[in-house]
Amino acid sequence: MKRSLIISALLFAVFAFSSFAQESKSEKEYKYPFNEAGITYRNVTVYKILDHKDAYIIMYAKQHGSIGTTTIPKSWYSQDGNKSPKLSFRPLPKGMAPWMTIISKDGSFNHVMVTMPFSRAHAAWGVADSNADVGDTSKETLEIAY
């Protein structure tokens, strides 16, 4: 009697543990999507933003310590009633360095968010020469080299 009770308890324990150990069919079929919406982003450190009358000239960190430069038209910041802006600014959290986030949707540029101190007296802000060539200010995409 004791022997059959012990064997049945062991068999019950084995079946109970095996049922918990198996993945359910619904868990096997559902794969957690990495990028279901097709949205990706890339953060780069910003060294300085020069304010020009037509655009922002941004100096940013590239790989291996080199510095890259890009321009962002100021027209991207204004909001139309129908479209969301391609450029937005966020306040810089205390103790952090400025950065910008380039957001792409389905592999093409969507918009850029720049995280900077709002005070223009901060060392990360500067003023560009009004005669500086900022390139095409009617461009619709942002191409930067990382």
C-alpha positions in Angstrom: 0.0 0.0 0.0 2.8 2.4 0.9 4.7 1.5 -2.2 1.7 2.2 -4.5 1.0 5.5 -2.7 4.6 6.6 -3.2 4.7 5.6 -6.9 1.4 7.4 -7.6 2.7 10.6 -5.8 5.9 10.5 -7.9 3.9 10.0 -11.1 1.6 12.8 -10.2 4.6 15.1 -9.5 6.3 14.2 -12.8 3.1 14.9 -14.8 2.5 18.1 -12.9 6.0 19.4 -13.5 6.0 18.4 -17.2 2.8 20.2 -17.8 4.2 23.4 -16.4 7.5 23.0 -18.3 5.9 22.7 -21.7 5.3 25.8 -23.7 1.7 26.2 -24.6 0.7 26.2 -28.2 -0.3 29.9 -28.1 3.1 30.9 -26.7 4.9 29.0 -29.5 2.9 30.6 -32.2 3.1 34.2 -30.9 6.5 35.8 -31.6 7.2 39.1 -30.0 7.8 41.5 -32.9 10.9 43.5 -32.7 9.8 46.2 -35.0 6.2 45.7 -36.1 5.5 49.3 -36.9 8.6 49.7 -39.0 9.9 52.6 -36.8 13.6 52.8 -36.0 15.7 55.5 -34.3 19.3 56.5 -33.9 20.7 58.7 -31.2 23.8 60.9 -31.8 25.6 63.2 -29.4 25.3 66.9 -30.3 28.4 69.1 -29.7 26.9 72.4 -30.8 24.0 73.9 -32.7 24.6 77.1 -34.6 21.5 79.2 -35.1 21.3 80.6 -38.7 18.4 82.7 -40.0 17.3 79.9 -42.4 18.5 76.7 -40.7 20.1 75.1 -37.7 23.7 73.9 -38.3 24.3 70.9 -36.1 27.7 69.5 -35.2 27.4 65.9 -33.9 29.6 63.0 -32.9 30.4 60.4 -35.5 32.0 57.0 -34.9 35.7 56.9 -34.0 35.6 60.4 -32.5 35.2 62.5 -35.6 32.7 65.4 -36.0 29.9 65.5 -38.5 27.9 68.5 -39.6 24.3 68.7 -40.9 21.8 71.4 -41.5 18.1 71.3 -40.6 15.8 73.9 -42.1 13.9 76.0 -39.6 10.7 75.4 -41.7 10.7 71.8 -40.3 9.9 73.2 -36.9 6.8 75.1 -37.8 3.5 73.2 -37.7 1.0 73.0 -40.5 -2.5 72.1 -39.6 -2.3 68.9 -41.6 1.2 67.7 -40.9 3.2 67.1 -37.8 6.6 68.9 -37.6 9.7 67.1 -38.9 11.8 68.9 -36.1 11.0 69.1 -32.4 13.0 70.2 -29.4 12.9 68.6 -26.0 14.4 70.0 -22.7 17.7 68.5 -21.7 17.6 66.6 -18.4 20.0 67.9 -15.8 23.5 66.3 -15.9 23.2 65.0 -19.5 24.9 66.0 -22.7 22.8 67.2 -25.7 21.7 64.7 -28.3 19.4 64.3 -31.3 17.2 61.3 -32.2 16.7 60.6 -35.9 13.5 58.6 -36.4 12.9 56.6 -39.6 9.7 54.8 -40.7 10.0 51.9 -43.1 13.6 52.8 -43.8 13.1 56.4 -44.8 13.5 59.6 -42.7 10.4 60.6 -40.7 11.4 63.3 -38.2 14.2 64.4 -35.8 14.0 65.3 -32.1 16.7 67.4 -30.6 17.3 67.3 -26.9 19.0 70.5 -25.9 18.9 73.1 -23.0 16.3 75.7 -23.8 18.6 78.5 -22.5 20.5 79.9 -25.5 23.2 81.0 -23.0 24.3 77.3 -22.7 27.6 76.4 -24.4 25.9 74.0 -26.8 24.2 76.9 -28.5 25.9 79.3 -30.9 25.2 81.7 -33.6 26.2 81.1 -37.2 27.5 83.8 -39.6 24.5 85.2 -41.5 26.5 84.8 -44.7 27.2 81.1 -44.1 26.0 78.7 -46.8 23.5 76.3 -45.3 22.6 74.5 -48.5 19.1 73.6 -49.6 16.5 74.8 -47.1 13.7 73.2 -49.0 14.9 69.6 -48.5 12.5 67.0 -47.2 14.9 64.4 -45.7 17.8 64.3 -43.4 20.9 62.4 -44.4 23.7 62.1 -41.9 26.8 60.0 -41.8 27.3 58.1 -38.6 
